[in-house]
Amino acid sequence: MTVSRRKMIAVAAGALLVPGAAFALLFRPYPPDRTPEGAYMRVARSVGSDDPAGFFAYLETEAQWACYTLRDVRRKARDRVNASYPEPQRSELALAYAPFADAPDGSDVFAHLYRTRRWSRRLRKDMSGVARVDVEGERASVITVQGTRWPFRRRDNGIWGLTIFTAELVADAEKATRDLAVVEAAAADYDKLRSQR
């Protein structure tokens, strides 16, 4: 009778410990986002749930600024177009600038570009587990189990930001700024023509 009680206690303990251990392994907290692997895991989670705005905080600072610049510059350009351009150019340009100009936040600009440029394909190729992390000063590479290297840079607030979109976003922001200068010059010409009539 003693043996059967021990077996029952062992079975009961196992029934409690196995689900508890499984829960701990599956739902353990992520490493802090002040580590490259913590930032990477948050990016991977957002990519997996198709939520690009969810990992905007894990882009490097220059990429974030570029998204805000895109929004602000396109909004100024659209306002200038609406105030001075004749139809049909007014409607065409206002429509082209709307996805950026109407964005409430830089994360919305990033989400729009992420979807329209299909950046998810680039990320979904390999967002597997972390094999190792190479850190060199303010830069780090998260190397996945499948061998992909994801580059990160430490931001001023200590959070690590993914750098793969930075060059493209900065180029977009610079182009938008140049476009604004062209829009303003053309708008001034349209205003001058209108005042001469």
C-alpha positions as CSV (number, residue, x, y, z in Angstrom):
1,M,0.0,0.0,0.0
2,T,2.9,2.3,0.7
3,V,4.3,1.8,-2.8
4,S,1.0,2.7,-4.4
5,R,0.8,5.9,-2.4
6,R,4.3,6.8,-3.4
7,K,3.4,6.1,-7.1
8,M,0.3,8.2,-6.8
9,I,2.2,11.1,-5.2
10,A,4.9,10.8,-7.9
11,V,2.3,10.8,-10.7
12,A,0.5,13.7,-9.1
13,A,3.7,15.7,-8.8
14,G,4.6,14.9,-12.4
15,A,1.2,16.0,-13.5
16,L,1.8,19.3,-11.9
17,L,5.5,19.8,-12.8
18,V,5.4,18.9,-16.5
19,P,2.8,21.5,-17.4
20,G,4.6,24.0,-15.2
21,A,7.9,23.3,-16.8
22,A,6.3,23.5,-20.3
23,F,4.7,26.8,-19.4
24,A,8.0,28.2,-18.1
25,L,9.8,27.2,-21.3
26,L,7.2,28.4,-23.7
27,F,6.2,31.6,-22.0
28,R,9.4,32.7,-20.3
29,P,9.9,36.4,-20.5
30,Y,12.0,37.8,-23.3
31,P,15.5,39.1,-22.5
32,P,15.5,42.9,-21.9
33,D,15.3,45.0,-25.1
34,R,18.6,46.6,-23.9
35,T,20.2,43.5,-25.3
36,P,20.5,42.7,-29.0
37,E,18.7,39.3,-28.6
38,G,15.9,41.0,-26.6
39,A,15.3,43.5,-29.4
40,Y,15.6,40.8,-32.0
41,M,13.0,38.7,-30.3
42,R,10.5,41.6,-30.2
43,V,11.1,42.3,-33.9
44,A,10.5,38.6,-34.7
45,R,7.3,38.5,-32.7
46,S,6.0,41.6,-34.5
47,V,7.0,40.1,-37.9
48,G,5.3,36.9,-37.0
49,S,2.0,38.7,-36.1
50,D,2.3,41.0,-39.1
51,D,2.5,44.1,-36.9
52,P,5.3,46.4,-38.3
53,A,4.3,49.3,-36.2
54,G,4.9,47.0,-33.2
55,F,8.6,46.9,-33.9
56,F,9.1,50.5,-34.9
57,A,10.6,51.1,-31.4
58,Y,13.3,48.5,-32.4
59,L,14.5,50.4,-35.5
60,E,17.6,52.5,-35.1
61,T,17.1,56.1,-34.4
62,E,18.0,57.4,-37.9
63,A,15.4,55.1,-39.4
64,Q,12.7,56.4,-37.0
65,W,13.6,60.1,-37.7
66,A,13.5,59.4,-41.4
67,C,9.9,58.1,-41.0
68,Y,8.9,61.3,-39.1
69,T,10.6,63.5,-41.7
70,L,8.7,61.7,-44.5
71,R,5.4,62.4,-42.7
72,D,6.2,66.0,-42.0
73,V,7.7,66.9,-45.4
74,R,4.9,65.2,-47.3
75,R,2.3,67.0,-45.2
76,K,3.9,70.3,-45.9
77,A,4.1,69.5,-49.6
78,R,0.5,68.4,-49.8
79,D,-0.6,71.6,-48.0
80,R,1.3,73.7,-50.5
81,V,-0.1,71.8,-53.4
82,N,-3.6,72.1,-52.1
83,A,-3.2,75.9,-51.6
84,S,-1.6,76.7,-55.0
85,Y,-1.6,74.0,-57.6
86,P,-4.3,73.9,-60.3
87,E,-6.3,70.8,-61.2
88,P,-5.6,68.0,-62.1
89,Q,-2.1,68.3,-60.6
90,R,-3.5,69.3,-57.2
91,S,-5.6,66.1,-56.9
92,E,-3.0,63.8,-58.2
93,L,-0.2,65.0,-55.9
94,A,-2.5,65.3,-52.9
95,L,-3.5,61.7,-53.4
96,A,0.1,60.5,-53.9
97,Y,1.2,62.3,-50.7
98,A,-1.8,61.2,-48.6
99,P,-0.4,57.9,-47.1
100,F,2.5,59.8,-45.5
101,A,0.8,63.1,-44.9
102,D,-2.2,61.5,-43.1
103,A,-0.1,59.2,-41.0
104,P,-0.6,60.0,-37.3
105,D,2.9,58.8,-36.3
106,G,6.2,57.7,-37.7
107,S,5.3,54.1,-37.0
108,D,2.4,54.4,-39.4
109,V,4.7,55.7,-42.1
110,F,7.0,52.7,-41.5
111,A,4.0,50.3,-41.5
112,H,2.9,51.7,-44.9
113,L,6.3,51.3,-46.5
114,Y,6.7,47.8,-44.9
115,R,3.5,46.6,-46.5
116,T,3.8,48.4,-49.9
117,R,7.5,47.4,-50.4
118,R,6.9,43.9,-49.0
119,W,9.7,44.1,-46.5
120,S,8.1,41.2,-44.6
121,R,9.5,38.9,-47.3
122,R,13.0,40.0,-46.4
123,L,12.4,39.4,-42.7
124,R,10.4,36.2,-42.9
125,K,13.2,34.5,-44.8
126,D,14.8,33.8,-41.4
127,M,13.6,34.9,-38.1
128,S,14.6,31.7,-36.4
129,G,16.1,31.4,-32.9
130,V,19.3,33.2,-31.8
131,A,22.4,31.0,-32.2
132,R,24.8,33.7,-31.0
133,V,25.3,37.5,-30.7
134,D,28.4,39.3,-31.8
135,V,28.8,42.7,-30.1
136,E,31.3,45.3,-31.1
137,G,30.8,48.6,-29.2
138,E,27.6,50.2,-30.3
139,R,27.0,47.6,-33.0
140,A,25.8,44.0,-32.8
141,S,24.9,41.2,-35.1
142,V,22.3,38.6,-34.1
143,I,23.1,35.4,-35.9
144,T,20.2,33.0,-36.2
145,V,20.2,29.2,-36.1
146,Q,19.9,29.2,-39.9
147,G,22.9,31.5,-40.2
148,T,21.3,34.9,-41.1
149,R,23.0,38.0,-39.6
150,W,20.7,40.7,-38.4
151,P,22.5,44.0,-37.7
152,F,21.6,46.2,-34.7
153,R,22.9,49.5,-33.3
154,R,22.5,50.6,-29.7
155,R,20.4,53.7,-29.5
156,D,20.9,56.6,-27.1
157,N,18.2,55.2,-24.8
158,G,20.0,51.9,-24.6
159,I,17.5,49.9,-26.7
160,W,19.0,48.1,-29.7
161,G,17.6,49.1,-33.1
162,L,17.5,47.0,-36.3
163,T,19.5,48.8,-39.1
164,I,18.5,47.0,-42.3
165,F,15.9,49.7,-43.3
166,T,17.9,52.8,-42.4
167,A,19.6,53.6,-45.7
168,E,16.4,53.2,-47.7
169,L,14.4,55.3,-45.2
170,V,17.0,58.1,-45.1
171,A,17.1,58.2,-48.9
172,D,13.3,58.4,-49.0
173,A,13.4,61.3,-46.5
174,E,16.1,63.1,-48.5
175,K,14.1,62.7,-51.7
176,A,10.9,64.0,-50.0
177,T,12.8,67.1,-48.8
178,R,14.1,67.7,-52.4
179,D,10.6,67.2,-53.7
180,L,9.3,69.8,-51.2
181,A,11.7,72.4,-52.6
182,V,10.4,71.7,-56.1
183,V,6.8,71.8,-55.0
184,E,7.3,75.2,-53.2
185,A,9.0,76.7,-56.3
186,A,6.2,75.6,-58.6
187,A,3.6,76.8,-56.1
188,A,5.2,80.2,-56.0
189,D,5.0,80.3,-59.8
190,Y,1.4,79.3,-59.8
191,D,0.6,82.0,-57.1
192,K,2.4,84.6,-59.3
193,L,0.4,83.6,-62.4
194,R,-2.8,83.8,-60.4
195,S,-2.0,87.3,-59.1
196,Q,-1.3,88.6,-62.6
197,R,-4.7,87.7,-64.0
